[in-house]
């Protein structure tokens, strides 16, 4: 089982939450620093509360998204907040100091809440809805109907504070990932994960739990 740490500008030393040109030059080289400086300026103009939103970013339903504070994202971000005229409140909410790597897709028709200091690897999917229902709550969609024509069935997703999600992870509708937990690479999270656990697999299951009294990780 492997985990991939997100490497981004969020891990660089801070000076008033905004890296200096000298820091960028030292870390990225001339052309990389110029490109990143351009993205930082664009972020300040379009997403005033964020630290860095890299381009390209595809965001639909912005009025139903709360970007939180000091959000950092990689390239290829896709966020779909699929509200309509009856939608009240936000469908997708980020906490403080969330850091997301490249090509993450988050979609919501009901509610996705991402807590403070959550770290995500690349190519993560988080969704609160399915096309149709397949035995959940006694409802069964007819497979003869094209998937795109089946009704959207949703359940809220909550990712609590200090969660670390590895690369190529899928978080499915109705899931809560507890505070401080770690989700291993290539996992599919189809049911709740308690706080302070390491979970992995398809579907993801708990492999270790952190014992607060002893300060040790214990195997299940």
N, C-alpha and C positions, 0 to 999 in steps of 0.2 A: 504494500500500500504506500502510495506516495502523495505528497502534498506539494503544491507549488505556491511559493510566496509571491504576492503581487509586488512588483518593483515599480515605483512611480515617483512622481515629484513629491508625494506625501511623505516619503521616507527621507527626503533631503533636509538638511538643517534649515531652520526657519529664521527669518528676520522680519518681524511684524507680519507673519503669515504670508510673505511674498518674497520669493528668492531673488537675489540680486543678479545682475547680468554676469558679474564675475563668477558666481556660483554656477550659473547655467553654462557658461563658456567652459569651465573646468570639467563639468560633468558630461556635456553633450558635444563639445566642439563648436566651431564657428557657425556652420549652417544649422546644426541641430539646435543651438542656442537661439539663433534668430527665429527659427520656426516655432520653438517653444515659447519664446517671448511674445510672438504674434498670437499664439493661442491663449496665453495668459491675459493679454489685452482684450481679446475677443470675449473671454470668459467674464472679465470685469464688466464689460459693456452689456452682455446678454444675460449673464447669470451672476448678479452682484454678490450673492452670498456664497458662491462656490469658490473653491481654490483653483481648479482646473477642469474644464470640460474639453477634451481633445476632439478634434475634427477627424473624420466626419461623425456627426451624431444625428440620429434620426429620432425625433421626439414628436409624438402625436398626442394631442389632448393636453397641452401644457397647462391649461387652466385647472386641470384636475390633478396636478402634481405639486407636491411640496418638496422642494429640493433640499430642505434642511440647511445646515450651515457647514461650510468648508468641504463640500463634496469634491472628490477627485475621481475622474474617470479616464479610462483608456480610449483607444480609437474604436470606431465602429459601434458605439453605444446605440442600442435601440430601446426606446421606451414607448409603450402603447397604453395610454390611459383611455379606455374605450367608454367614455361617458356619453350621455345624451341630454336632452333638455330636462329630463326628470332627475338627473344626478345632482345630489346635494353633498357638498364637502369634497374632500380629496380622495382619489382612488389609490394613489401611490404616495407614500410619505417616507422620506429619508430622515435619519437622525443627524447627529453632529459627527464630523470627521469620518464619514464613510469613504472607503477607497475601493474602486472598482477597476479591474484590468480590462483588456481589449475584448470586444465583441460579446458583450453581455446583453441579454435580451430580457426585459421585464415587462410583463403584460398584465393588465388588471381591468376587470369589469365591476368588481366589488370592493376589494381592499387588499393591498400589499403594504405592509409596514416593515421598514428596515431600521433597526435601532442604531444607537451610537457606536462608532468605532468598528463597524463591521468591515471586514476585509474579504474581497472576492477575487479569485483568479479569473483567467480568461474563459470565454465561451461558456458562461453560466446562463441557464434559463431559469427564470422565476415566473410562475404564472398562477393565477387564482381561478382559472377557468378551463373547461374542456368543451369540445364540440360534442354534445350529447352526454347521456348518463348511462352507465354500464353496471347497473345493479346497486348503485349507491342510493340509500333511502328508498329502496324498492322500485326505482325508476329504471326503465330499460329502453334505450334508443334502438330503433330499427336499423340494422346495418345496411338495409337496402336503400336507405336515404343517403344521398351524398354527404360526406362529413361536413362540408361547408354549409349545407342546408339544415343541419341539426341545430337545435337551440343551444345557446351557451349556458352551461351549468357551472356555477361559481361557488367557492368557499374561501373565506379569508386566509391569507398567509401572513404569518408574523415571524420575523427573524429578530431575535432579541439582541441586546447589546453584546459587543465583543465576540461575536461569532466570526469564525474563519471558514470560508467556503473554498475548497480547492477547484482546480480546473475541470471543465466538462461536467459540471454537476447540474442536475435538474431538480428543482424544488417544485413540487406539484400542489394542486389546490388543497386547501384545508389544513396545511401543515404549520406547526409551530416549532421552531428550532430554539432551544433554551439558551440562556445567557452563557457565554464563554465556551460554547461547544465548537467542535471542529468537524467538518465534513470532508472526507477523503475524496481525492480525484476520481472522476468517472462514476460517482454515486448518483442514485436516483432516490430522492427523499420523498417517500410516499406516505409517511406517517410521522407523528410527533417525535422529536428528539429531546430528551430532558436536558436541563442545564449541566454544564461542566462535564461533557462527554465527548469521546471520539467515536464517530460513526462512519461507516463506509459500506459500500456494496450496492447491489441492485436486486431488491430494494435495500436501502441503507438500514443497518442495524447497529446497535451500540456495541463497541468493542472494548472500550475502557471508560471508567468513570473516575473523576477526581475526588478524592476524599479530603474534604476541607479540614478535618481534624488532624489527619496525619500529614497532609501536604503531599500525597503521593497519588499517582495514577494506578488504578487497579484494573486488571483484566476482568471481563465478565465471565 
